[in-house]
Amino acid sequence: LIAYERAELKRAILEWSIPRVVTTEATEPSITRILPRANWMDETSPIVQPAIPEFLGRLDTGGRRATRLDLANWLISPTNPLTARAFVNREWREFFGIGISKTLDDLGSQGEWPTNPELLDWLAAEFMHPEYDAAGAHTWDVKHIVRTIVMSRAYKQSSDSTPELDEKDPDNRLIARQSRMRVDAEIVHDIALDVSGLMTDRFGGPGVRPYEPAGYLAAMNFPKRDYSPSRGADLYRRALYTEWQRTFLHPSLLNFDAPTREECTVNRVTSNTPLQALDLLNDPIFVEASRAFAARILKSGGHGVDHEIDWAFLEAEDRAPNAQEKQILESLYQASLADFRKDKAGAAELTSVGESARARGVNGANLAAMTMVARAILNLNETITRN
């Protein structure tokens, strides 16, 4: 009996380990007819067979009825340039803020004509059949097309403009310069974690729960939702892994224009609101990131506030601060330090936000004052803007 139970257990484990895909069973397809004047009761009109629009070509089915597999094969067929054009147009938008055709979700007659059709065609052809690999082993290579774009002279340009360019091409559709754009909501979160040193760089896995306001999911029923933040390293994973409860995405992502996923969103609308600045200053995620960043500044920034601010600015903005920026941040540090030396409880409260361990051997008032500086740096427009 024991041997039998062991065999049954092994069999169950083996069956559980086999991947399964839910599919539908093919049945006799329904008949579809051309409806004269939309009269659905008229059964004398011609029967319509599955096909693609005639001006786009024909499906090679060998005379049999076309299936969804035939459509899928046609979508990535070398004779169909539409898929590649749509993809590279969306990739272009990721790196320049707007597509070669700004219409990302409708490449038909309702879409905008590309500003540079030859460039779009070349990128699509390069995506499907890269010149460096005649054997075809790297066709449809996303990494290759991304590398091609970011290594181009167009991408490497400065975003500085001139009055002449602003007058001739205010939207930079001709790519005479690089475009400034605020990064997506998930990247705003990830920048703060990366600069602070808190980022957990682990690929894949289940969703995680960052800090969230109490009662945020109270309106959800059937069933009622309980929410408790993740613990440990899961708190500091990329925003890509943030768990969503139906249309209730994390408030920070919502503030920075992440879609609610109630419908397909190809192109996000980017806004600039006071709520975003308040989010960067007060959301526990960003306050904790500022505290951890402040600890790094005090540890690695060198001796003296001026060197520490230089180091922090270079770390977050990839450049040195100018004289005015440096003077403002030094004044903020000195004023905050004076306040926190008088208010030790306030310093302790600020430097205890979040689950990550507080830096050892660092004076509480100094850490709190530098946290204020770090909050200001992470709140800068330049921090969350791709220049």
Disulfide bonds with the S-S distance in Angstrom:
none
